[in-house]
Amino acid sequence: MLLKSPWEPRLAKGNEPIYHRLAAAIAEDLISGKIPPGARLPAQRDLSYRLGVGLGTVTKAYALLERQGLASSVHGCGMFATGQNLAITETIDLSVNVPPNILSDRLLSGTLATLASAIDAKTFGAYAPPQGDLQHRLALAGWLQRYSASVDAERMILCNGGQQALCVVLATMVAPDVCIVTDDLPFPGLRRIAGLLGLELLGLGTDHEGILPSALDRTACEVAAKGKRLVLFTNPTAQNPTGKTMSRSRLTDIAGICKHRDILIIEDDVYSAFSAPDHLCFLDLAPERTYYISSLAKILTPGLRIGILIAPSNQLDELAHVIRAQGSGASPIASVVMHRWVVDGVASHIASMTYSEAVARNELAASVFASITDAWIGNGFHMFLPMRHSAAVALAYAARENRILVTEPALSLLTKSDQSGIRLCLGAPTRVELSAALRKIATLLV
């Protein structure tokens, strides 16, 4: 006697083909535990009758689940949910957005050894200025001018990472009449910080380059009519999570609207090192209204928590006040390491190798997903597969069953669109591991 399936048949919401919605519903219930590992799925004819769909639809749904590794057929017995036992040591992690590890143990140990002569007890025992040491800022400003010609040490504040720089800026903007606008699929870090501070977020329509100028202009008019002030947050290069990059003309058009509509700009440019040689940024186009954020974590190494914030001169005192209140300026030790690497040329060497890795890994991703027309492959260390949320959940589960971790499916809460997707981070694994993981995910999409 065949075991009865514990699953209560249903279809996932959405406008995809019915067989996709059926497969997504089964995947979602596997994640929630409604379908135990190894449980029998309903017989195809019975499921066809109970859902009122064609037998061929059920057959296609089950075939998709088999390709994704979520179900397997047993001759004469039916279809069963898989229950693979995942060993974390065997997992390839595409969920963490970091650059490849370029540092060698020898370089790191040599750098740490120099700290004994670079930091004395008096310096280490004193509070650093809220903006950071001027000598460190001057050296870093000179080095960063390869990515933005308008980097200025006098207007620079060193922070404990790019996220802290963003938090400091947003903390100065907390007011009932302030509204932050950004991409319809927003940077997750922005959403978290805005939620903590109680700031309103609005999503703007986008295309393959990112935010549409027409969407910004239209929203600016609507917000102004309500008596509110607008602030634009943008990742112009390799937007997180989608990887989209704005062209020079797009940047210029948006900067013009911001000047005309008196919109402040928060420019998160942490991926500027992976941009084109003729890179342009909002800090160059509208320095009087731009809060520019960069970070050495994506250019050099995540262990170097140095965030760079360049702000309008009339805002420096207020930003410094927030840093004092938070008690979280840049680490003096990390600042000394940064200064030594910039002066010795180590920073330029690591940045060059990191850029080469970015090019190679994006070319690999482009070759693997060449037949998938809507894969968004950028120039940083992440790419994006847009899809409906139910399909994204199913893909994330299928990837995990195949010992691949991906970022939690993105869900837009800022527009009425049901656009979602999966971000794949390309930096952490070795190239061999990355190739294997990407090729497996590509098969799960078929």
C-alpha positions in Angstrom: 0.0 0.0 0.0 1.4 3.4 -1.0 1.9 6.0 1.7 -0.5 9.0 1.5 1.2 12.3 0.9 1.1 14.8 3.8 1.0 17.8 1.5 -2.2 19.8 1.1 -2.1 20.8 -2.6 -2.1 24.5 -3.6 -0.6 26.9 -6.1 1.8 29.8 -5.2 0.6 33.3 -6.0 1.8 35.0 -9.2 1.4 35.2 -12.9 4.0 32.6 -14.0 3.0 29.5 -15.8 0.9 27.2 -13.6 3.6 24.5 -13.4 6.1 27.1 -12.0 3.5 28.1 -9.4 2.9 24.5 -8.4 6.7 23.8 -8.1 7.1 27.0 -6.1 4.3 26.1 -3.7 6.0 22.7 -3.0 9.4 24.4 -2.5 7.9 27.0 -0.1 6.3 24.3 2.0 9.5 22.3 2.1 11.2 25.4 3.6 8.5 25.9 6.2 8.5 22.2 7.1 5.0 21.5 6.0 6.5 18.8 3.8 9.0 16.7 5.8 12.2 15.5 4.0 11.6 12.2 2.3 7.8 12.6 2.3 5.8 11.3 -0.6 4.3 13.9 -3.0 0.7 13.4 -4.3 0.3 11.1 -7.3 0.2 13.1 -10.5 -3.3 12.2 -11.6 -4.7 12.8 -8.1 -2.9 16.2 -7.9 -4.2 17.1 -11.4 -7.7 16.4 -10.3 -7.6 18.2 -7.0 -6.1 21.4 -8.4 -8.1 21.3 -11.6 -5.0 21.5 -13.8 -3.8 19.4 -16.7 -1.8 16.2 -16.1 1.0 17.6 -18.3 1.2 20.7 -16.0 1.8 18.4 -13.0 4.4 16.4 -14.9 6.3 19.6 -15.9 6.2 20.8 -12.2 7.6 17.5 -10.9 10.3 17.5 -13.6 11.3 21.0 -12.6 11.5 19.9 -8.9 13.7 17.0 -10.0 16.1 19.2 -11.9 16.3 21.5 -8.9 17.2 18.6 -6.7 14.1 19.1 -4.5 12.3 15.8 -5.4 13.2 12.4 -6.8 11.1 9.7 -8.4 11.1 6.1 -7.3 10.0 3.6 -9.9 6.6 2.2 -9.0 6.3 4.2 -5.9 6.0 7.9 -7.0 7.7 11.2 -6.3 9.4 12.0 -3.0 10.8 15.2 -1.4 14.5 15.0 -1.1 16.1 15.2 2.4 19.8 15.8 1.7 22.0 16.2 4.8 24.0 19.3 4.2 27.5 19.6 5.7 28.5 23.2 6.2 32.1 22.4 5.5 31.2 21.4 2.0 29.1 24.5 1.3 30.0 27.1 -1.3 29.0 30.5 0.0 27.6 33.0 -2.4 25.7 34.9 0.2 28.4 37.3 1.6 29.4 40.3 -0.5 33.2 40.5 0.0 36.2 40.8 -2.4 38.5 37.8 -2.9 41.2 37.4 -0.3 44.3 39.0 -1.9 46.3 39.4 1.3 49.1 36.9 2.0 49.9 35.8 5.6 53.4 37.3 5.0 52.1 40.7 4.0 49.7 40.8 6.9 52.2 39.7 9.5 54.7 42.3 8.2 52.2 45.0 8.4 51.2 44.2 12.0 54.9 44.0 13.0 55.4 47.6 11.9 52.6 48.8 14.2 55.0 48.6 17.1 57.0 51.5 15.7 54.0 53.3 14.1 51.9 53.7 17.3 53.2 55.0 20.6 51.5 54.6 23.9 50.6 58.3 24.1 48.9 58.3 20.7 47.1 55.0 21.3 45.8 56.3 24.7 44.3 59.5 23.3 41.0 60.1 21.5 41.2 60.7 17.8 39.6 63.8 16.3 36.0 63.1 15.1 37.1 63.5 11.5 40.1 61.3 11.9 43.8 62.2 11.9 44.6 64.9 9.3 47.7 63.2 8.1 45.7 60.0 7.4 43.0 61.9 5.6 45.5 63.8 3.4 47.2 60.5 2.3 43.8 58.8 1.7 42.4 61.7 -0.2 45.4 61.7 -2.6 45.0 58.0 -3.2 41.2 58.1 -3.7 41.4 60.8 -6.4 41.9 58.1 -8.9 38.3 57.2 -8.4 36.8 60.7 -7.7 38.6 63.9 -8.7 36.7 65.8 -6.0 37.9 63.9 -2.9 38.9 66.5 -0.4 40.7 65.8 2.9 39.3 69.0 4.6 35.7 67.7 4.1 36.6 64.1 4.8 35.5 62.1 7.9 36.9 58.7 8.6 34.3 56.3 9.9 34.1 52.7 11.2 33.1 51.3 7.8 30.8 52.5 5.0 27.7 51.4 6.9 28.6 53.6 9.8 29.2 56.5 7.5 25.6 56.0 6.1 24.2 55.8 9.6 25.9 59.1 10.6 24.5 60.9 7.6 21.0 59.6 8.0 21.0 60.4 11.7 21.3 64.1 10.8 18.3 63.9 8.6 15.7 62.5 11.0 12.7 64.8 10.7 9.0 64.3 9.9 9.2 66.2 6.6 12.2 64.2 5.2 11.7 61.5 2.6 14.5 59.2 1.2 14.0 58.0 -2.4 16.1 55.2 -3.9 16.0 52.2 -6.2 12.8 50.1 -6.3 15.0 47.2 -5.1 16.9 49.1 -2.4 20.3 48.6 -0.8 19.4 46.3 2.2 21.7 48.3 4.6 19.7 51.5 3.8 16.4 49.8 4.6 17.8 48.5 7.9 19.1 51.9 9.0 16.1 53.9 7.8 13.9 51.4 9.8 15.9 52.0 13.0 15.7 55.8 12.6 12.1 55.9 11.4 12.9 57.5 8.1 10.4 57.2 5.2 11.6 55.4 2.1 10.1 55.6 -1.4 11.1 53.5 -4.4 11.8 54.9 -7.8 11.3 53.2 -11.2 14.5 51.8 -12.8 15.8 50.4 -16.0 19.1 48.6 -16.9 21.1 51.6 -15.7 19.3 52.1 -12.4 17.1 55.0 -11.3 15.1 56.7 -14.1 15.5 60.6 -14.2 11.8 60.9 -15.1 10.8 58.9 -12.0 12.9 61.1 -9.8 11.5 64.3 -11.2 7.9 63.1 -11.0 8.3 61.9 -7.4 10.1 65.2 -6.4 7.0 67.1 -7.6 4.6 64.9 -5.7 6.7 65.0 -2.5 7.1 68.8 -2.7 3.3 69.2 -3.0 3.0 67.5 0.3 5.5 69.9 1.9 8.3 67.4 2.3 12.0 67.5 1.6 13.6 64.9 -0.7 16.9 63.1 -0.2 18.2 60.7 -2.9 20.2 57.7 -1.9 22.0 55.9 -4.8 24.7 53.3 -5.6 25.8 54.7 -9.0 28.3 51.9 -9.6 27.3 48.2 -9.2 24.1 48.9 -7.2 23.5 46.6 -4.4 21.7 44.1 -4.9 21.2 44.4 -8.7 24.7 45.3 -9.9 23.4 48.0 -12.2 25.8 50.9 -13.1 24.8 54.4 -14.3 26.3 55.9 -17.4 27.8 59.4 -17.4 24.8 60.8 -19.1 22.4 59.2 -16.5 24.5 60.7 -13.7 24.5 64.1 -15.4 20.7 64.0 -15.9 20.0 63.0 -12.3 22.4 65.6 -10.9 20.6 68.3 -13.0 17.3 67.3 -11.5 18.7 67.4 -8.0 20.0 70.9 -8.5 16.7 72.1 -10.0 14.6 70.5 -7.3 17.0 71.2 -4.4 17.4 67.5 -3.6 20.3 66.3 -1.4 22.3 63.3 -2.6 23.7 60.4 -0.6 26.1 58.7 -2.9 27.3 55.3 -1.8 30.2 54.7 -4.1 31.9 51.8 -2.4 32.3 50.0 -5.8 34.0 52.9 -7.6 37.2 50.9 -7.9 35.4 48.7 -10.4 34.1 51.5 -12.6 35.2 52.6 -16.0 38.4 54.8 -16.4 36.2 57.8 -17.2 34.3 57.3 -13.9 32.1 60.3 -12.9 30.3 60.6 -9.6 27.8 63.0 -8.0 30.5 64.5 -5.8 32.1 65.8 -9.0 28.8 67.1 -10.5 27.1 68.5 -7.4 29.6 68.8 -4.5 27.5 71.4 -2.6 24.6 68.9 -2.0 26.4 65.5 -2.0 27.3 63.3 0.9 29.9 60.9 -0.7 30.5 57.5 1.0 33.2 55.0 0.1 34.9 52.1 1.9 38.2 50.2 1.8 36.4 47.0 2.7 35.4 46.4 -1.0 38.6 47.8 -2.5 41.2 46.2 -0.2 39.9 43.8 2.5 36.9 43.6 4.8 39.2 43.5 7.8 40.2 47.1 7.2 37.0 48.8 8.5 37.7 52.3 7.1 34.7 54.2 5.8 35.1 57.5 4.0 32.5 60.3 4.2 32.9 63.5 2.3 30.2 66.1 3.1 29.3 69.7 2.3 31.4 72.0 4.4 28.4 73.5 6.3 27.4 70.0 7.5 30.7 68.8 9.0 30.1 70.1 12.6 26.7 68.4 12.7 28.1 65.1 11.4 31.0 65.3 13.9 28.4 65.8 16.7 26.7 62.5 15.7 30.0 60.6 15.7 30.8 61.9 19.2 27.4 60.9 20.4 27.8 57.4 18.9 31.4 57.1 20.1 32.3 55.1 17.0 34.9 56.9 14.9 37.4 55.0 12.8 39.8 52.6 14.6 43.2 54.2 15.3 44.9 50.9 14.5 43.0 50.4 11.2 43.8 54.0 10.3 47.5 53.5 10.8 47.4 50.3 8.7 45.6 52.2 6.0 48.1 55.0 6.0 51.1 52.6 5.9 49.6 50.7 2.9 48.8 53.9 1.0 52.2 55.4 1.5 54.1 52.1 0.8 52.1 51.4 -2.4 50.5 48.2 -0.9 47.0 49.7 -1.2 47.5 50.3 -5.0 48.9 46.7 -5.5 45.9 45.1 -3.7 43.4 47.3 -5.4 44.9 46.4 -8.8 44.7 42.7 -8.1 41.2 43.0 -6.7 40.1 44.8 -9.9 41.6 42.0 -12.1 39.7 39.4 -10.0 36.5 41.4 -10.5 36.9 41.4 -14.3 37.7 37.7 -14.4 34.8 36.7 -12.2 32.2 38.8 -14.0 33.4 37.3 -17.3 33.0 33.8 -15.8 29.4 34.7 -14.7 28.6 36.1 -18.1 29.7 33.0 -19.8 27.8 30.7 -17.5 24.6 32.7 -17.8 25.0 33.6 -21.5 21.7 31.9 -22.4 19.7 33.6 -19.6 18.8 37.0 -21.0 17.6 38.6 -17.8 20.7 37.9 -15.6 22.1 41.2 -14.4 25.9 40.9 -14.3 27.7 44.1 -13.2 31.3 45.0 -12.6 31.7 44.5 -8.8 31.5 41.2 -6.9 27.8 40.5 -7.1 25.3 39.7 -9.8 21.5 39.4 -9.7 18.9 37.0 -11.1 15.5 38.9 -11.2 12.4 36.8 -10.8 9.1 36.7 -8.8 9.4 36.2 -5.1 8.0 32.6 -5.1 10.5 31.6 -7.7 13.4 33.2 -5.8 12.4 31.3 -2.6 12.3 28.1 -4.5 15.7 28.7 -6.1 17.3 29.7 -2.8 16.1 26.4 -1.3 17.2 24.4 -4.3 20.6 25.9 -4.1 21.0 25.1 -0.4 19.9 21.5 -1.1 22.9 21.5 -3.5 25.2 22.9 -0.9 25.3 26.4 -2.2 24.3 29.4 0.0 22.8 32.4 -1.7 21.6 35.8 -0.4 18.1 35.8 1.0 15.7 36.5 -1.8 15.2 40.2 -2.3 11.6 41.5 -1.9 10.8 45.1 -2.9 8.7 46.8 -0.3 9.1 50.3 -1.9 6.9 50.0 -5.0 3.8 48.1 -6.1 5.9 45.8 -8.3 6.3 42.2 -7.2 9.8 42.2 -8.6 12.2 40.1 -6.6 15.3 38.0 -7.2 18.5 36.4 -6.0 21.8 38.2 -5.5 24.9 35.9 -6.1 28.1 37.1 -4.5 31.2 36.3 -6.6 34.0 37.2 -4.3 34.3 34.8 -1.4 34.8 31.4 -3.1 37.9 30.3 -5.1 37.4 30.6 -8.9 37.0 26.8 -9.1 34.3 26.8 -6.5 32.6 29.8 -8.0 32.5 28.1 -11.4 31.0 25.0 -10.0 28.4 26.9 -8.0 27.3 29.2 -10.8 27.0 26.3 -13.3 24.8 24.4 -10.8 22.6 27.4 -10.3 22.3 27.8 -14.0 20.9 24.3 -14.3 18.4 25.0 -11.6 17.0 27.8 -13.6 16.3 25.7 -16.7 
